[in-house]
C-alpha cells in the first residue's frame, strides 16, 4: 500500500515549511477571489501525484480545458483553503470535511502560494494539500487510486485524472508510457510570450491518459469517449495558469529548478497590487471583464 518514499517525504516537509509573502488576496472584493486545490497523494511507489480535471464544455469560462479543482469564494469569511475544499466537493465529490472521508483518508492543508492573476481579473490562490492514506494510529492503509479516486463523483467536470507531480519540472516523461498510448509524443512544450506587459513563459504539458486514473462524469462519459476517439487523444494538455501553478508548487516541493526556461517569481502579487492602485479589480464584475494589453501596460509602468 502506498506510503511516501523519502523524496516525497522531503517534498511534503518543504511544502509544510513554506511561508508565502503577504498577499493581495484578502484586499480584493469577494467577486475577485478564487482558489484552487493542488491535491497531492502517494502512488503505489510512494511518488507524489496531483489531481486534475477536464472542465465541462457547458461552463462559461475555460470550457474543455484541464484545470485544478477550484472556483470563486462564497463569502469574505471563507479562507482560500475552505474555498478550494468546497469547490472540490462540488466539482469532483471530494468531501470538504475529513470526518466525511472514508477511513483512513484525510486531507492536510500544507501551504498556500502567492496569488495568480487570471485574464478574467480573478485573483486565484493556490492551496496545496496532501491526501493521507495511512493512519499511523491504527495502521490502516489504503491505495487512493483504488479506494478513493475512482469513486469520486465528477459532478461539474467532464473528467478527473492524475499526473506525476515531479514531472512538472521535466522536459520528458519520467513514467514509462505504454505503446500506442502516447509513447513517442512530447511531454513538454514551452514558449515565451508577452503578458502582464512582460515576458511570460507559456508551459504546455501533455499528460499520458494511460498513466492516470480517469473518472469521466457520468452523464458525459459517452460524449468524452466519442471526443477522444474522434481525435485519437492519448494525452491531456495542461497549460496556462494551471501549468504555471504546478511548476511553482513543484519548485517549492522539490527545491529544484525546472529543466526548461521559466519565470523566476511565483504568482502575480506585484501586478495585482498595481492593478488595485489603478482602481481595477473592483467589486462590480461584468461579462466583458478581461485584462487588455493597454491595462497591463499601465499597470506595468507602476512597478
Protein Blocks (a to p, Z undefined) as FASTA:
>chain_A
ZZddfklmmmmmmmmmpccdddfklmpcfklgccddddddddfkopacdddddddfkbmg
hghiacdeddddfbfklcfklmmmmmmmmmnopafbfklpccfbdcddfbdcdddddfko
pacddddddddfbdfknopacdfklmmmmmpccfkbcbdcdddfklmmcfbdfbdcdehi
hghiafbdcddddehhiacddddddddfklpccdddfklmmmmmmmmmmnopabdcdehj
llmmmmmmmmmmnopacfbdcdfbgcjklmmmmmmmnopaifbdcfklccdfklmmmmmm
mZZ
